[in-house]
């Protein structure tokens, strides 16, 4: 049975360690096509799984900005802070240290 890119994305994201982040571009590259960054964002917006199983709040933009979130940016910031990440001016502070 063939697995869709969307399902592969969810499987990859489910493996991110609790103290790590990833970017839309990194996920697109792991799917085999760096041009899928926008599709990755759209698929994450429609994440059918609970956030604990597929923690899409841990996906940020390549420049450290938090990016979008289906429940709103405020909810994403709150989740990131609860996970131990510092957020200033809409960016994760020292985000490169946390990239998985």
KOLGU-744319 format. One record per residue (C-alpha): chain; x, y, z; residue in three letters. Coordinates in steps of 0.1 Angstrom, whole numbers, plus 5000, padded with zeros to 4 digits. Example, Ala and Ser with C-alpha at 12.3 -4.5 7.8 and 13.67 -1.06 7.14 Angstrom:
// residues 2
+------+------+------+------+------+
! unit !   xx !   yy !   zz ! code !
+------+------+------+------+------+
!    A ! 5123 ! 4955 ! 5078 !  Ala !
!    A ! 5137 ! 4989 ! 5071 !  Ser !
+------+------+------+------+------+
This chain:
// residues 100
+------+------+------+------+------+
! unit !   xx !   yy !   zz ! code !
+------+------+------+------+------+
!    A ! 5000 ! 5000 ! 5000 !  Unk !
!    A ! 5013 ! 5034 ! 4990 !  Unk !
!    A ! 5016 ! 5061 ! 5017 !  Unk !
!    A ! 5007 ! 5096 ! 5008 !  Unk !
!    A ! 5032 ! 5125 ! 5013 !  Unk !
!    A ! 5008 ! 5139 ! 5038 !  Unk !
!    A ! 5008 ! 5107 ! 5059 !  Unk !
!    A ! 5046 ! 5106 ! 5056 !  Unk !
!    A ! 5047 ! 5142 ! 5069 !  Unk !
!    A ! 5026 ! 5133 ! 5100 !  Unk !
!    A ! 5049 ! 5103 ! 5107 !  Unk !
!    A ! 5081 ! 5124 ! 5104 !  Unk !
!    A ! 5066 ! 5151 ! 5127 !  Unk !
!    A ! 5055 ! 5125 ! 5153 !  Unk !
!    A ! 5092 ! 5116 ! 5157 !  Unk !
!    A ! 5104 ! 5151 ! 5167 !  Unk !
!    A ! 5118 ! 5150 ! 5202 !  Unk !
!    A ! 5101 ! 5172 ! 5228 !  Unk !
!    A ! 5129 ! 5197 ! 5231 !  Unk !
!    A ! 5133 ! 5202 ! 5193 !  Unk !
!    A ! 5118 ! 5222 ! 5165 !  Unk !
!    A ! 5118 ! 5218 ! 5127 !  Unk !
!    A ! 5110 ! 5241 ! 5098 !  Unk !
!    A ! 5085 ! 5238 ! 5069 !  Unk !
!    A ! 5114 ! 5237 ! 5045 !  Unk !
!    A ! 5132 ! 5209 ! 5065 !  Unk !
!    A ! 5100 ! 5188 ! 5064 !  Unk !
!    A ! 5096 ! 5194 ! 5027 !  Unk !
!    A ! 5132 ! 5182 ! 5021 !  Unk !
!    A ! 5125 ! 5151 ! 5042 !  Unk !
!    A ! 5096 ! 5144 ! 5019 !  Unk !
!    A ! 5119 ! 5146 ! 4989 !  Unk !
!    A ! 5110 ! 5180 ! 4975 !  Unk !
!    A ! 5121 ! 5213 ! 4990 !  Unk !
!    A ! 5093 ! 5231 ! 4970 !  Unk !
!    A ! 5067 ! 5215 ! 4992 !  Unk !
!    A ! 5071 ! 5240 ! 5020 !  Unk !
!    A ! 5037 ! 5257 ! 5014 !  Unk !
!    A ! 5020 ! 5223 ! 5010 !  Unk !
!    A ! 5035 ! 5212 ! 5043 !  Unk !
!    A ! 5020 ! 5243 ! 5060 !  Unk !
!    A ! 4986 ! 5235 ! 5044 !  Unk !
!    A ! 4987 ! 5199 ! 5055 !  Unk !
!    A ! 4997 ! 5208 ! 5090 !  Unk !
!    A ! 4967 ! 5232 ! 5091 !  Unk !
!    A ! 4945 ! 5202 ! 5085 !  Unk !
!    A ! 4963 ! 5179 ! 5109 !  Unk !
!    A ! 4937 ! 5152 ! 5118 !  Unk !
!    A ! 4957 ! 5139 ! 5148 !  Unk !
!    A ! 4959 ! 5153 ! 5184 !  Unk !
!    A ! 4988 ! 5177 ! 5189 !  Unk !
!    A ! 5006 ! 5153 ! 5212 !  Unk !
!    A ! 5007 ! 5127 ! 5184 !  Unk !
!    A ! 5016 ! 5151 ! 5156 !  Unk !
!    A ! 5030 ! 5183 ! 5173 !  Unk !
!    A ! 5026 ! 5207 ! 5145 !  Unk !
!    A ! 5032 ! 5236 ! 5169 !  Unk !
!    A ! 5069 ! 5226 ! 5168 !  Unk !
!    A ! 5072 ! 5236 ! 5131 !  Unk !
!    A ! 5085 ! 5272 ! 5125 !  Unk !
!    A ! 5097 ! 5292 ! 5095 !  Unk !
!    A ! 5133 ! 5290 ! 5084 !  Unk !
!    A ! 5140 ! 5324 ! 5098 !  Unk !
!    A ! 5128 ! 5315 ! 5133 !  Unk !
!    A ! 5094 ! 5332 ! 5130 !  Unk !
!    A ! 5066 ! 5311 ! 5145 !  Unk !
!    A ! 5045 ! 5308 ! 5114 !  Unk !
!    A ! 5008 ! 5298 ! 5113 !  Unk !
!    A ! 4988 ! 5275 ! 5135 !  Unk !
!    A ! 4952 ! 5263 ! 5130 !  Unk !
!    A ! 4943 ! 5275 ! 5166 !  Unk !
!    A ! 4959 ! 5309 ! 5160 !  Unk !
!    A ! 4994 ! 5323 ! 5167 !  Unk !
!    A ! 4986 ! 5331 ! 5203 !  Unk !
!    A ! 4979 ! 5294 ! 5210 !  Unk !
!    A ! 5011 ! 5284 ! 5192 !  Unk !
!    A ! 5032 ! 5309 ! 5212 !  Unk !
!    A ! 5016 ! 5296 ! 5244 !  Unk !
!    A ! 5024 ! 5260 ! 5235 !  Unk !
!    A ! 5060 ! 5268 ! 5225 !  Unk !
!    A ! 5065 ! 5287 ! 5257 !  Unk !
!    A ! 5051 ! 5258 ! 5277 !  Unk !
!    A ! 5075 ! 5235 ! 5259 !  Unk !
!    A ! 5104 ! 5257 ! 5271 !  Unk !
!    A ! 5111 ! 5279 ! 5241 !  Unk !
!    A ! 5115 ! 5316 ! 5245 !  Unk !
!    A ! 5096 ! 5338 ! 5220 !  Unk !
!    A ! 5104 ! 5374 ! 5213 !  Unk !
!    A ! 5088 ! 5396 ! 5186 !  Unk !
!    A ! 5072 ! 5365 ! 5170 !  Unk !
!    A ! 5104 ! 5345 ! 5167 !  Unk !
!    A ! 5119 ! 5317 ! 5187 !  Unk !
!    A ! 5150 ! 5330 ! 5204 !  Unk !
!    A ! 5182 ! 5311 ! 5193 !  Unk !
!    A ! 5160 ! 5288 ! 5172 !  Unk !
!    A ! 5189 ! 5273 ! 5153 !  Unk !
!    A ! 5200 ! 5255 ! 5186 !  Unk !
!    A ! 5167 ! 5236 ! 5186 !  Unk !
!    A ! 5164 ! 5225 ! 5150 !  Unk !
!    A ! 5160 ! 5187 ! 5147 !  Unk !
+------+------+------+------+------+
